[in-house]
Amino acid sequence: MAYLRIEYYSQALHRTTAFEMLVPNDPREGVPEPSQPMKTLFLLHGYTGKAGNWVPEDLPAKYNFAIVMPNAENSFYLDGLSSGHAFQTMVGVELVDYVRKTFGLAERPEDTYIAGLSMGGFGALHTGLAYPDRFGKIGALSSALIVHEVAGMKPGQGNAVANYDYYRECFGDPATAAERDCNPEVLARKLKVEGKAIPGIYMACGTEDFLIENNRAFHKFLTDEEIPHEYHEGKGIHDMVFWTEYIRNAVEWMFNS
């Protein structure tokens, strides 16, 4: 398995940034070379996190896919208000183009998937729905689907995670957040109305996770809109124990279906 760390100048962020890659390239005795081109999974970290692999290492070789892991700070993978904070553009456009040009990967949506946990689960849903011409499937674990909570915030308010100004930087004016494209529901409904292809969606959340009701609400939204998706719950909290188990399920759903 090859582990790579790549630095490049990001036009979206107005600075040098770095991402990591994992590429299965070890010859295995008795195992024939894959007959299909290598697919790509963009893997998104959570709030306070950074690029890192949390996919069980047997799976990339088994299903012949590379993993691309960006660093997106605490951006919610959205284009923030201030200059140099266009993280949605960085991940969904710039990084995909860079990986295509440099490594010959992620050239078709059917070969390019995106997944994440917590803030990264939100980012996977939002990015995949914002760029369905680039991503064919979405894996979202314990997703921080908090747009409606943010929409109810007033100046001076916040929650245990961050203050009002932070959410305003990420989502724009909180009062209208639920009505704009920063809301994955708005993106999904727009694709449906326009008759465009919607990426396959796999969601999972622990029944003891503090975000379980948010995930159930989005599952209900998708069901009510008749948007096909996989939704799973299992015993667990907001931790790596749950994510390590369910990313395996998500990867197997992505690459074995």
Secondary structure as GFF3:
##gff-version 3
##sequence-region A 1 257
A	DSSP	beta_strand	2	10	.	.	.	ID=ss1
A	DSSP	beta_strand	15	23	.	.	.	ID=ss2
A	DSSP	beta_strand	39	44	.	.	.	ID=ss3
A	DSSP	alpha_helix	58	63	.	.	.	ID=ss4
A	DSSP	beta_strand	65	70	.	.	.	ID=ss5
A	DSSP	alpha_helix	87	89	.	.	.	ID=ss6
A	DSSP	pi_helix	90	95	.	.	.	ID=ss7
A	DSSP	alpha_helix	96	103	.	.	.	ID=ss8
A	DSSP	three_ten_helix	109	111	.	.	.	ID=ss9
A	DSSP	beta_strand	112	117	.	.	.	ID=ss10
A	DSSP	alpha_helix	119	130	.	.	.	ID=ss11
A	DSSP	beta_strand	137	141	.	.	.	ID=ss12
A	DSSP	alpha_helix	147	151	.	.	.	ID=ss13
A	DSSP	alpha_helix	164	171	.	.	.	ID=ss14
A	DSSP	three_ten_helix	174	179	.	.	.	ID=ss15
A	DSSP	alpha_helix	184	194	.	.	.	ID=ss16
A	DSSP	beta_strand	200	206	.	.	.	ID=ss17
A	DSSP	alpha_helix	212	224	.	.	.	ID=ss18
A	DSSP	beta_strand	230	234	.	.	.	ID=ss19
A	DSSP	alpha_helix	240	255	.	.	.	ID=ss20
###
